[in-house]
Amino acid sequence: MSGPGQVPDRRQEPAVGVYVGNAGKDAALDRGWLLGHFKEHGDPRHSHAVEVKWGVHPRGERRAQWVEGEVRTALLVLVTGRFRMEFPGRSVLLREQGDYVVWSRGVDHSWEAEDESVVLTVRWPSVPGYAVPEEEKEEARPGPEGGR
């Protein structure tokens, strides 16, 4: 509290340009995405420079289609689980917390969650055009017996 002649305590006021959240809860609202060009202008999470995703994937889930003609660089870090990244001519299995893979622009890729997994993905720059249509996502989800 501040009185006459005192400097107000700014720690008690909402900071403009600051967002505080929970990755698990916020990610569930926007297909895992926490930050990028797709957030509303004026939201501190809006960025054309970078995208951040908190990906929660059930066992057996895989990307519905390969990303081809990639124009971004990406970093994917395993938080929990076992997660496989596929690249032309190479398969990478992330199995220990903190395992990560980086790929450059121009590298086609896909992925599959071998166990229930949480991954943190950072991509730059943030550009539109990579979302998989919802109907194709449904086809990539595992069935009740774990099939695809």
DSSP file with accessible surface (Angstrom, degrees, kcal/mol):
  #  RESIDUE AA STRUCTURE BP1 BP2  ACC     N-H-->O    O-->H-N    N-H-->O    O-->H-N    TCO  KAPPA ALPHA  PHI   PSI    X-CA   Y-CA   Z-CA
    1    1 A M              0   0  214      0, 0.0     2,-0.4     0, 0.0     0, 0.0   0.000 360.0 360.0 360.0 145.7    0.0    0.0    0.0
    2    2 A S        -     0   0   56      4,-0.1     3,-0.1     7,-0.1     5,-0.0  -0.957 360.0-166.7-128.8 145.0    1.1    3.5   -0.7
    3    3 A G    >   -     0   0   29     -2,-0.4     3,-2.3     1,-0.2     0, 0.0  -0.476  50.2 -43.4-112.8-172.4    0.0    6.8    0.8
    4    4 A P  T 3  S+     0   0  138      0, 0.0    -1,-0.2     0, 0.0     3,-0.1  -0.287 130.1  10.8 -57.0 131.3    0.5   10.4   -0.1
    5    5 A G  T 3  S+     0   0   92      1,-0.3     2,-0.3    -3,-0.1    -3,-0.0   0.430 104.2 115.6  81.4  -2.0    4.1   11.0   -1.1
    6    6 A Q  S <  S-     0   0  123     -3,-2.3    -1,-0.3     1,-0.0    -4,-0.1  -0.753  71.4-113.6-100.7 151.3    4.9    7.3   -1.2
    7    7 A V        -     0   0  129     -2,-0.3    -4,-0.1    -3,-0.1    -1,-0.0  -0.630  39.6-112.9 -78.9 129.6    5.9    5.4   -4.3
    8    8 A P        -     0   0   42      0, 0.0     2,-1.1     0, 0.0    -1,-0.1  -0.334  25.2-112.9 -64.2 148.5    3.3    2.8   -5.2
    9    9 A D    >   -     0   0   47      1,-0.2     3,-1.5     2,-0.0     4,-0.2  -0.707  30.2-169.4 -82.1  99.4    4.2   -0.9   -4.8
   10   10 A R  G >  S+     0   0  161     -2,-1.1     3,-1.1     1,-0.3    -1,-0.2   0.661  75.4  77.0 -68.2 -16.9    4.2   -2.0   -8.5
   11   11 A R  G 3  S+     0   0  204      1,-0.2    -1,-0.3    -3,-0.1     4,-0.1   0.744  93.0  52.8 -66.6 -19.2    4.5   -5.7   -7.5
   12   12 A Q  G <  S+     0   0  150     -3,-1.5    -1,-0.2     2,-0.1    -2,-0.2   0.555  95.6  83.1 -92.3  -9.9    0.8   -5.6   -6.6
   13   13 A E  S <  S-     0   0   88     -3,-1.1     2,-0.1    -4,-0.2     0, 0.0  -0.718  92.5 -99.5 -95.6 146.7   -0.4   -4.2   -9.9
   14   14 A P        -     0   0  127      0, 0.0     2,-0.5     0, 0.0    -2,-0.1  -0.428  40.6-127.2 -62.1 131.5   -1.0   -6.3  -13.0
   15   15 A A    >   -     0   0   62     -2,-0.1     3,-1.3    -4,-0.1     2,-0.2  -0.707  16.7-127.6 -84.6 127.1    2.0   -6.1  -15.3
   16   16 A V  T 3  S+     0   0  150     -2,-0.5     3,-0.1     1,-0.2    -1,-0.0  -0.532  94.7  21.9 -70.6 134.6    1.2   -5.1  -18.9
   17   17 A G  T 3  S+     0   0   56      1,-0.3     2,-0.4    -2,-0.2    -1,-0.2   0.644  98.5 113.6  83.1  14.1    2.8   -7.5  -21.3
   18   18 A V    <   -     0   0   90     -3,-1.3     2,-0.4     2,-0.0    -1,-0.3  -0.970  41.4-174.3-120.9 135.0    3.1  -10.4  -18.8
   19   19 A Y        -     0   0  100     -2,-0.4     2,-0.4    -3,-0.1    -3,-0.0  -0.993   2.8-169.3-126.7 131.9    1.2  -13.6  -19.0
   20   20 A V        +     0   0  130     -2,-0.4     2,-0.3     2,-0.0    -2,-0.0  -0.979  26.4 135.8-120.0 130.1    1.3  -16.3  -16.3
   21   21 A G        -     0   0   51     -2,-0.4     2,-0.4     4,-0.0     3,-0.1  -0.852  52.3 -96.9-153.0-170.1   -0.2  -19.7  -17.0
   22   22 A N     >  -     0   0   85     -2,-0.3     4,-3.3     1,-0.1     5,-0.4  -0.994  24.4-143.4-124.0 124.5    0.1  -23.5  -16.7
   23   23 A A  H  > S+     0   0   31     -2,-0.4     4,-2.4     1,-0.2     5,-0.2   0.892  99.7  49.5 -57.7 -43.4    1.4  -25.3  -19.8
   24   24 A G  H  > S+     0   0   33      2,-0.2     4,-1.1     1,-0.2    -1,-0.2   0.925 117.7  39.1 -63.1 -43.1   -0.8  -28.3  -19.3
   25   25 A K  H  > S+     0   0  154      2,-0.2     4,-0.5     1,-0.2    -2,-0.2   0.930 119.5  44.4 -74.7 -45.9   -4.0  -26.3  -18.9
   26   26 A D  H >X S+     0   0   22     -4,-3.3     3,-1.2     1,-0.2     4,-0.5   0.890 109.5  56.7 -67.2 -38.1   -3.3  -23.6  -21.5
   27   27 A A  H ><>S+     0   0    5     -4,-2.4     5,-3.2    -5,-0.4     3,-1.3   0.874  98.5  61.3 -61.6 -35.8   -2.1  -26.2  -24.1
   28   28 A A  H 3<5S+     0   0   86     -4,-1.1     3,-0.4     1,-0.3    -1,-0.3   0.742 100.3  56.5 -64.3 -19.9   -5.4  -28.0  -23.8
   29   29 A L  H <<5S+     0   0  145     -3,-1.2    -1,-0.3    -4,-0.5    -2,-0.2   0.656 117.7  28.4 -85.1 -17.7   -7.1  -24.8  -25.1
   30   30 A D  T X<5S-     0   0   53     -3,-1.3     3,-2.3    -4,-0.5    -1,-0.2  -0.259 117.4 -87.0-144.1  49.5   -5.2  -24.5  -28.3
   31   31 A R  T 3 5S-     0   0  104     -3,-0.4    -3,-0.2     1,-0.3    -4,-0.1   0.784  92.9 -52.5  52.0  30.5   -4.0  -27.9  -29.5
   32   32 A G  T 3 <S+     0   0    7     -5,-3.2    22,-2.9     1,-0.3     2,-0.3   0.206 102.2 134.5  97.7 -15.4   -0.9  -27.6  -27.4
   33   33 A W  E <   +A   53   0A  22     -3,-2.3    -1,-0.3    -6,-0.3    20,-0.2  -0.525  21.7 168.5 -80.0 130.1    0.3  -24.3  -28.6
   34   34 A L  E     +     0   0A  29     18,-3.1     2,-0.3     1,-0.3    19,-0.2   0.678  67.9  15.1-105.4 -28.0    1.5  -21.8  -26.0
   35   35 A L  E    S+A   52   0A  44     17,-1.5    17,-2.0     4,-0.0    -1,-0.3  -0.995  78.7  89.4-153.4 139.1    3.1  -19.1  -28.1
   36   36 A G  B >  S-e   46   0B   0      9,-2.3     3,-1.6    -2,-0.3    11,-0.9  -0.927  81.3 -55.7 159.3-175.3    3.2  -18.1  -31.8
   37   37 A H  T 3  S+     0   0   40     -2,-0.3    11,-0.1     1,-0.3    -1,-0.1   0.720 119.6  67.9 -62.8 -21.9    1.7  -16.1  -34.7
   38   38 A F  T 3  S+     0   0   71      9,-0.1    -1,-0.3    89,-0.1     2,-0.2   0.554  78.9  94.1 -81.0 -10.2   -1.7  -17.7  -34.0
   39   39 A K  S <  S-     0   0   22     -3,-1.6     3,-0.1     6,-0.2     8,-0.1  -0.529  92.7 -86.4 -78.9 154.3   -2.2  -16.0  -30.7
   40   40 A E    >   -     0   0  161     -2,-0.2     3,-2.0     1,-0.1     6,-0.3  -0.284  46.2-100.5 -63.5 143.3   -4.2  -12.8  -30.7
   41   41 A H  T 3  S+     0   0  149      1,-0.3    -1,-0.1     4,-0.1     4,-0.0  -0.344 112.9  33.2 -58.0 140.7   -2.3   -9.5  -31.3
   42   42 A G  T 3  S+     0   0   82      1,-0.4    -1,-0.3    -3,-0.1   -25,-0.2   0.127  90.1 114.6  94.0 -21.2   -1.8   -7.8  -28.0
   43   43 A D  S X  S-     0   0   35     -3,-2.0     3,-2.5     1,-0.1    -1,-0.4  -0.692  72.4-132.4 -78.6 130.7   -1.4  -11.1  -26.2
   44   44 A P  T 3  S+     0   0   62      0, 0.0    -1,-0.1     0, 0.0   -25,-0.1   0.732 106.5  63.2 -58.5 -16.2    2.2  -11.4  -24.8
   45   45 A R  T 3  S+     0   0   45     -5,-0.1    -9,-2.3   -10,-0.1     2,-0.4   0.490  77.7 106.0 -86.6  -2.9    2.2  -15.0  -26.3
   46   46 A H  B <   +e   36   0B  37     -3,-2.5     2,-0.3    -6,-0.3    -9,-0.2  -0.644  45.9 155.9 -77.7 128.1    1.7  -13.6  -29.9
   47   47 A S        -     0   0   23    -11,-0.9    -8,-0.2    -2,-0.4    -9,-0.1  -0.965  40.9-170.0-155.4 137.8    5.0  -13.9  -31.8
   48   48 A H  S    S+     0   0  113     -2,-0.3    78,-1.8   -12,-0.2     3,-0.1   0.482  92.8  62.1 -97.2  -7.2    6.1  -14.2  -35.4
   49   49 A A  S    S+     0   0   68     76,-0.2     2,-0.3     1,-0.2    -1,-0.1   0.821 112.6   7.4 -86.6 -33.7    9.6  -15.0  -34.2
   50   50 A V        -     0   0   40     75,-0.2     2,-0.4    74,-0.2    74,-0.2  -0.980  53.3-149.9-151.7 153.8    9.0  -18.3  -32.4
   51   51 A E  E     - B   0 123A   2     72,-2.8    72,-2.5    -2,-0.3     2,-0.4  -0.981  12.2-166.1-124.7 142.7    6.4  -21.0  -31.6
   52   52 A V  E     -AB  35 122A  30    -17,-2.0   -18,-3.1    -2,-0.4   -17,-1.5  -0.998   5.9-174.0-130.8 132.3    6.2  -23.1  -28.4
   53   53 A K  E     -AB  33 121A  46     68,-2.7    68,-2.5    -2,-0.4     2,-0.8  -0.986  20.0-156.1-129.1 136.0    4.1  -26.2  -28.0
   54   54 A W  E     - B   0 120A  64    -22,-2.9     2,-0.6    -2,-0.4    66,-0.2  -0.914  27.9-162.5-103.9  99.6    3.4  -28.3  -24.9
   55   55 A G  E     - B   0 119A   1     64,-3.1    64,-2.4    -2,-0.8     2,-0.6  -0.788  15.0-173.3 -96.2 121.4    2.5  -31.6  -26.6
   56   56 A V  E     - B   0 118A  86     -2,-0.6    62,-0.2    62,-0.2    60,-0.1  -0.965  15.3-178.8-110.9 116.7    0.7  -34.3  -24.6
   57   57 A H  E     - B   0 117A  13     60,-3.2    60,-2.9    -2,-0.6     3,-0.1  -0.968  21.8-134.7-126.5 125.8    0.4  -37.5  -26.7
   58   58 A P    >   -     0   0   61      0, 0.0     3,-2.1     0, 0.0    55,-0.3  -0.343  48.6 -78.1 -69.4 157.5   -1.3  -40.8  -25.8
   59   59 A R  T 3  S+     0   0  172      1,-0.3    55,-0.2    55,-0.1    57,-0.1  -0.291 119.0  19.3 -55.8 132.8    0.6  -44.0  -26.6
   60   60 A G  T 3  S+     0   0    7     53,-3.2    -1,-0.3     1,-0.3    54,-0.1   0.254  86.8 136.5  90.0 -11.8    0.4  -44.8  -30.3
   61   61 A E    <   +     0   0   27     -3,-2.1    52,-3.1    52,-0.2     2,-0.3  -0.435  28.5 175.8 -68.7 140.9   -0.5  -41.3  -31.5
   62   62 A R  B     -F  112   0C 108     78,-1.1    50,-0.2    50,-0.2     2,-0.1  -0.967  39.3 -85.9-141.5 161.0    1.3  -40.3  -34.6
   63   63 A R        -     0   0   35     48,-2.0     3,-0.1    -2,-0.3    48,-0.1  -0.457  35.8-134.1 -67.4 135.9    1.3  -37.3  -36.9
   64   64 A A  S    S+     0   0   38     -2,-0.1     2,-0.3     1,-0.1    -1,-0.1   0.788  82.9   7.0 -65.0 -29.3   -1.3  -37.8  -39.6
   65   65 A Q  S    S-     0   0   81     75,-0.0    -1,-0.1     3,-0.0     2,-0.1  -0.990  84.9 -94.9-151.3 155.1    1.0  -36.8  -42.4
   66   66 A W        -     0   0  104     -2,-0.3     2,-0.6    44,-0.1    44,-0.2  -0.400  36.2-120.5 -66.7 145.8    4.7  -35.9  -42.9
   67   67 A V  B     -I  109   0D   5     42,-3.0    42,-1.6    -2,-0.1     2,-0.4  -0.819  38.8-173.4 -84.6 121.8    5.7  -32.3  -42.8
   68   68 A E        +     0   0  144     -2,-0.6    39,-0.1    40,-0.2    40,-0.0  -0.929  59.2  19.9-120.4 144.7    7.3  -31.6  -46.2
   69   69 A G  S    S-     0   0   51     -2,-0.4    -1,-0.2    37,-0.2    38,-0.1   0.846  80.7-165.9  69.8  35.1    9.0  -28.5  -47.3
   70   70 A E        -     0   0    4     -3,-0.2    36,-2.4     1,-0.1    -1,-0.2  -0.252  18.0-175.9 -57.1 132.5    9.7  -27.3  -43.8
   71   71 A V        +     0   0   70     34,-0.2     2,-0.3    35,-0.1    34,-0.2   0.295  59.1  75.3-113.3   8.4   10.7  -23.6  -43.6
   72   72 A R  S    S-     0   0    1     32,-0.2     2,-0.3    35,-0.1    35,-0.3  -0.792  72.1-130.1-116.4 160.8   11.4  -23.5  -39.8
   73   73 A T  E     -C  124   0A  24     51,-2.9    51,-2.5    -2,-0.3     2,-0.3  -0.826  34.3-165.3-100.3 147.5   14.1  -24.8  -37.5
   74   74 A A  E     -CD 123 103A   0     29,-2.6    29,-2.1    -2,-0.3     2,-0.4  -0.979  23.4-161.5-141.4 152.9   12.9  -26.8  -34.5
   75   75 A L  E     -CD 122 102A  46     47,-2.8    47,-2.9    -2,-0.3     2,-0.4  -0.999  12.1-170.1-127.8 128.3   13.9  -28.2  -31.2
   76   76 A L  E     -CD 121 101A   6     25,-2.5    25,-1.9    -2,-0.4     2,-0.4  -0.992   3.7-168.7-123.2 125.0   11.9  -30.9  -29.5
   77   77 A V  E     -CD 120 100A  38     43,-3.0    43,-2.6    -2,-0.4     2,-0.5  -0.952  19.7-130.6-115.6 130.2   12.6  -31.9  -25.9
   78   78 A L  E     +C  119   0A   1     21,-3.0    20,-3.2    -2,-0.4    41,-0.2  -0.669  26.8 173.0 -79.1 124.9   11.2  -35.0  -24.2
   79   79 A V  E     -     0   0A  34     39,-2.9     2,-0.3    -2,-0.5    40,-0.2   0.850  69.9 -12.2 -93.8 -51.6    9.7  -34.2  -20.8
   80   80 A T  E    S+C  118   0A  69     38,-1.7    38,-2.1    17,-0.1    -1,-0.4  -0.984 105.9  22.7-144.8 157.4    8.2  -37.7  -20.2
   81   81 A G  S    S-     0   0   27     -2,-0.3     2,-0.4    36,-0.2    36,-0.2  -0.561  87.9 -61.2  98.0-157.7    7.6  -40.9  -22.1
   82   82 A R        -     0   0   81     33,-0.3    33,-1.7    -2,-0.2    32,-1.5  -0.986  51.8-178.6-135.1 124.2    9.1  -42.4  -25.3
   83   83 A F  E     -HG  94 113C   1     11,-2.3    11,-3.2    -2,-0.4     2,-0.5  -0.987  12.9-152.8-135.5 128.0    8.8  -40.4  -28.5
   84   84 A R  E     -HG  93 112C  53     28,-3.2    28,-2.2    -2,-0.4     2,-0.4  -0.877   4.0-162.7-106.4 129.6   10.1  -41.2  -31.9
   85   85 A M  E     -HG  92 111C   1      7,-3.1     7,-3.2    -2,-0.5     2,-0.5  -0.915  10.1-153.5-106.6 134.3   11.0  -38.6  -34.5
   86   86 A E  E     +HG  91 110C  57     24,-2.9    24,-1.8    -2,-0.4     5,-0.2  -0.934  17.7 170.6-111.5 132.2   11.2  -39.8  -38.2
   87   87 A F  E >   -H   90   0C  21      3,-3.2     3,-2.6    -2,-0.5    22,-0.2  -0.910  52.3 -73.3-130.0 158.2   13.4  -38.0  -40.7
   88   88 A P  T 3  S-     0   0   85      0, 0.0     3,-0.0     0, 0.0    20,-0.0  -0.352 121.3  -3.8 -55.1 118.3   14.2  -39.1  -44.3
   89   89 A G  T 3  S+     0   0   94     -2,-0.1     2,-0.3     1,-0.1    -3,-0.0   0.521 126.1  77.6  77.6   6.0   16.7  -42.0  -43.8
   90   90 A R  E <   -H   87   0C 174     -3,-2.6    -3,-3.2     2,-0.0     2,-0.4  -0.976  52.9-165.8-153.3 136.5   16.8  -41.7  -40.0
   91   91 A S  E     -H   86   0C  50     -2,-0.3     2,-0.5    -5,-0.2    -5,-0.2  -0.975  12.1-164.3-119.7 132.6   14.7  -42.6  -37.0
   92   92 A V  E     -H   85   0C  25     -7,-3.2    -7,-3.1    -2,-0.4     2,-0.6  -0.975   3.4-159.2-122.5 124.0   15.4  -41.0  -33.6
   93   93 A L  E     -H   84   0C  27     -2,-0.5     2,-0.6    -9,-0.2    -9,-0.2  -0.904   2.4-160.6-104.8 120.0   14.0  -42.4  -30.3
   94   94 A L  E     +H   83   0C   6    -11,-3.2   -11,-2.3    -2,-0.6     3,-0.1  -0.877  27.6 152.1 -95.5 121.7   13.9  -40.0  -27.4
   95   95 A R        +     0   0  142     -2,-0.6     2,-0.4   -13,-0.2   -14,-0.2   0.570  47.1  65.8-129.8 -16.9   13.6  -42.1  -24.2
   96   96 A E  S >  S-     0   0  133    -16,-0.1     3,-2.9     1,-0.0   -18,-0.2  -0.916  92.6 -94.9-113.1 141.7   15.1  -40.3  -21.3
   97   97 A Q  T 3  S+     0   0  151     -2,-0.4   -18,-0.2     1,-0.3     3,-0.1  -0.239 114.5  24.8 -51.0 130.2   13.8  -37.0  -19.8
   98   98 A G  T 3  S+     0   0   38    -20,-3.2    -1,-0.3     1,-0.4   -19,-0.1   0.243  83.5 138.8  94.9 -13.7   15.7  -34.2  -21.4
   99   99 A D    <   +     0   0   50     -3,-2.9   -21,-3.0   -21,-0.2    -1,-0.4  -0.396  32.2 178.4 -58.1 142.0   16.6  -36.1  -24.6
  100  100 A Y  E     -D   77   0A 151    -23,-0.2     2,-0.3    -3,-0.1   -23,-0.2  -0.969  25.6-155.5-147.5 163.2   16.2  -33.7  -27.5
  101  101 A V  E     -D   76   0A  20    -25,-1.9   -25,-2.5    -2,-0.3     2,-0.4  -0.990   6.7-160.3-139.0 142.9   16.5  -33.4  -31.3
  102  102 A V  E     -D   75   0A  77     -2,-0.3     2,-0.4   -27,-0.2   -27,-0.2  -0.982  10.0-174.6-122.3 135.1   17.0  -30.3  -33.5
  103  103 A W  E     -D   74   0A  14    -29,-2.1   -29,-2.6    -2,-0.4     2,-0.1  -0.987  16.6-130.3-132.7 148.6   16.3  -30.2  -37.2
  104  104 A S    >   -     0   0   71     -2,-0.4     3,-1.7   -31,-0.2   -32,-0.2  -0.401  38.7 -77.3 -90.0 166.4   16.9  -27.5  -39.7
  105  105 A R  T 3  S+     0   0  145      1,-0.2   -34,-0.2   -34,-0.2    -1,-0.2  -0.254 117.9  36.8 -57.9 146.3   14.6  -25.9  -42.2
  106  106 A G  T 3  S+     0   0   54    -36,-2.4     2,-0.7     1,-0.2    -1,-0.2   0.345  85.0 121.9  89.8  -6.1   14.2  -28.1  -45.3
  107  107 A V    <   -     0   0   48     -3,-1.7    -1,-0.2   -35,-0.3   -35,-0.1  -0.812  55.5-143.6 -95.9 113.7   14.1  -31.3  -43.2
  108  108 A D        +     0   0   48     -2,-0.7     2,-0.3    -3,-0.1   -40,-0.2  -0.408  31.6 168.0 -68.3 151.0   10.9  -33.3  -43.7
  109  109 A H  B     -I   67   0D   6    -42,-1.6   -42,-3.0   -22,-0.2     2,-0.3  -0.993  25.5-177.6-160.4 164.8    9.7  -35.1  -40.6
  110  110 A S  E     - G   0  86C  12    -24,-1.8   -24,-2.9    -2,-0.3     2,-0.3  -0.892  16.4-150.3-151.7 179.2    7.0  -37.0  -38.7
  111  111 A W  E     - G   0  85C  37     -2,-0.3   -48,-2.0   -26,-0.2     2,-0.3  -0.979   9.7-163.7-154.4 162.6    6.6  -38.4  -35.2
  112  112 A E  E     -FG  62  84C  40    -28,-2.2   -28,-3.2    -2,-0.3     2,-0.8  -0.966  23.1-130.8-150.1 137.7    5.0  -41.1  -33.1
  113  113 A A  E     - G   0  83C   0    -52,-3.1   -53,-3.2    -2,-0.3   -30,-0.2  -0.795  19.1-174.4 -86.9 109.9    4.5  -41.4  -29.3
  114  114 A E  S    S+     0   0   47    -32,-1.5     2,-0.3    -2,-0.8   -31,-0.2   0.791  77.8  10.9 -75.6 -30.3    5.7  -44.9  -28.4
  115  115 A D  S    S-     0   0   59    -33,-1.7   -33,-0.3    -3,-0.1   -55,-0.1  -0.885 113.5 -65.3-130.9 168.4    4.5  -44.4  -24.8
  116  116 A E  S    S-     0   0  145     -2,-0.3     2,-0.3   -57,-0.1   -34,-0.1  -0.390  73.7-174.2 -53.7 128.1    2.3  -41.7  -23.3
  117  117 A S  E     -B   57   0A   0    -60,-2.9   -60,-3.2   -36,-0.2     2,-0.4  -0.957  34.0-157.6-137.4 150.8    4.5  -38.7  -23.8
  118  118 A V  E     +BC  56  80A  21    -38,-2.1   -39,-2.9    -2,-0.3   -38,-1.7  -0.999  24.3 176.8-123.0 127.9    4.9  -35.0  -23.1
  119  119 A V  E     -BC  55  78A   1    -64,-2.4   -64,-3.1    -2,-0.4     2,-0.5  -0.964  23.9-143.4-130.7 149.1    7.2  -33.0  -25.3
  120  120 A L  E     -BC  54  77A  53    -43,-2.6   -43,-3.0    -2,-0.3     2,-0.4  -0.967  21.5-168.0-111.3 121.9    8.2  -29.4  -25.5
  121  121 A T  E     -BC  53  76A  13    -68,-2.5   -68,-2.7    -2,-0.5     2,-0.4  -0.947   9.2-172.2-115.5 134.0    8.7  -28.1  -29.0
  122  122 A V  E     +BC  52  75A  32    -47,-2.9   -47,-2.8    -2,-0.4     2,-0.4  -0.994  11.6 178.9-122.5 126.0   10.2  -24.7  -30.0
  123  123 A R  E     -BC  51  74A  29    -72,-2.5   -72,-2.8    -2,-0.4   -49,-0.2  -0.979  17.5-124.8-128.9 145.7   10.1  -23.7  -33.7
  124  124 A W  E    S+ C   0  73A 103    -51,-2.5   -51,-2.9    -2,-0.4   -74,-0.2  -0.997  77.2  19.8-147.5 142.3   11.3  -20.6  -35.4
  125  125 A P  S    S-     0   0   44      0, 0.0     2,-0.7     0, 0.0   -76,-0.2   0.739  81.3-126.5 -75.5 176.9   10.1  -18.5  -37.1
  126  126 A S        +     0   0    3    -78,-1.8   -76,-0.1   -76,-0.1   -90,-0.1  -0.805  41.7 163.5 -91.2 114.2    6.4  -18.7  -36.5
  127  127 A V        -     0   0   40     -2,-0.7     3,-0.3   -78,-0.0   -89,-0.1  -0.978  33.2-117.9-133.3 146.5    4.6  -19.2  -39.9
  128  128 A P  S    S+     0   0   94      0, 0.0     0, 0.0     0, 0.0     0, 0.0  -0.302  78.1  65.2 -75.3 163.2    1.1  -20.3  -40.8
  129  129 A G        +     0   0   76     -2,-0.0     0, 0.0     3,-0.0     0, 0.0   0.507  69.4  92.8 110.9   7.9    0.3  -23.4  -42.9
  130  130 A Y        +     0   0   42     -3,-0.3     2,-0.1     2,-0.1   -60,-0.0   0.457  48.1 119.3-112.8  -0.9    1.4  -26.4  -41.0
  131  131 A A        -     0   0   64      1,-0.1     3,-0.0     0, 0.0     0, 0.0  -0.422  62.0-129.2 -67.5 137.2   -1.8  -27.4  -39.1
  132  132 A V        -     0   0    9     -2,-0.1     5,-0.1     1,-0.1    -1,-0.1  -0.735  32.7-105.1 -83.8 130.7   -3.0  -30.9  -39.9
  133  133 A P    >>  -     0   0   50      0, 0.0     4,-1.7     0, 0.0     3,-0.8  -0.252  28.9-117.1 -55.7 144.0   -6.8  -30.9  -40.8
  134  134 A E  H 3> S+     0   0   91      1,-0.2     4,-2.0     2,-0.2     5,-0.2   0.856 112.1  56.4 -53.9 -40.6   -8.9  -32.3  -38.0
  135  135 A E  H 3> S+     0   0  125      1,-0.2     4,-1.1     2,-0.2    -1,-0.2   0.876 107.8  48.4 -64.9 -33.1  -10.3  -35.2  -40.0
  136  136 A E  H <> S+     0   0   55     -3,-0.8     4,-0.9     1,-0.2    -1,-0.2   0.850 107.6  56.0 -74.3 -31.5   -6.7  -36.4  -40.7
  137  137 A K  H >X S+     0   0   43     -4,-1.7     3,-0.7     1,-0.2     4,-0.7   0.907 102.3  55.6 -64.4 -41.6   -5.8  -36.1  -37.0
  138  138 A E  H >< S+     0   0  111     -4,-2.0     3,-0.8     1,-0.2    -1,-0.2   0.890 104.4  53.9 -59.4 -37.1   -8.7  -38.4  -36.1
  139  139 A E  H 3< S+     0   0  142     -4,-1.1    -1,-0.2     1,-0.2    -2,-0.2   0.781 105.9  53.9 -67.9 -25.2   -7.2  -41.0  -38.5
  140  140 A A  H << S+     0   0    7     -4,-0.9   -78,-1.1    -3,-0.7    -1,-0.2   0.588  86.3 100.3 -88.0  -9.7   -3.8  -40.8  -36.7
  141  141 A R  S << S-     0   0   93     -3,-0.8   -80,-0.1    -4,-0.7   -81,-0.1  -0.498  81.6-106.6 -77.2 144.9   -5.2  -41.5  -33.2
  142  142 A P        -     0   0   34      0, 0.0     6,-0.3     0, 0.0    -1,-0.1  -0.380  31.8-127.2 -68.9 148.5   -4.8  -45.0  -31.8
  143  143 A G    >   -     0   0   35      4,-2.2     3,-2.3   -83,-0.1     0, 0.0  -0.201  40.8 -81.8 -81.1-177.5   -8.0  -47.1  -31.6
  144  144 A P  T 3  S+     0   0  127      0, 0.0    -1,-0.1     0, 0.0     0, 0.0   0.783 133.3  48.8 -60.5 -25.8   -9.1  -48.9  -28.4
  145  145 A E  T 3  S-     0   0  175      0, 0.0     3,-0.1     0, 0.0    -2,-0.0   0.307 125.4-100.5 -95.1   7.8   -6.7  -51.7  -29.0
  146  146 A G  S <  S+     0   0   42     -3,-2.3     2,-0.0     1,-0.2     0, 0.0   0.528  80.8 133.9  87.8   4.3   -3.8  -49.3  -29.7
  147  147 A G              0   0   36     -5,-0.1    -4,-2.2     1,-0.1    -1,-0.2  -0.162 360.0 360.0 -79.0 178.6   -4.0  -49.6  -33.5
  148  148 A R              0   0  132     -6,-0.3    -8,-0.1    -3,-0.1    -7,-0.1  -0.877 360.0 360.0-117.8 360.0   -3.9  -46.7  -35.9
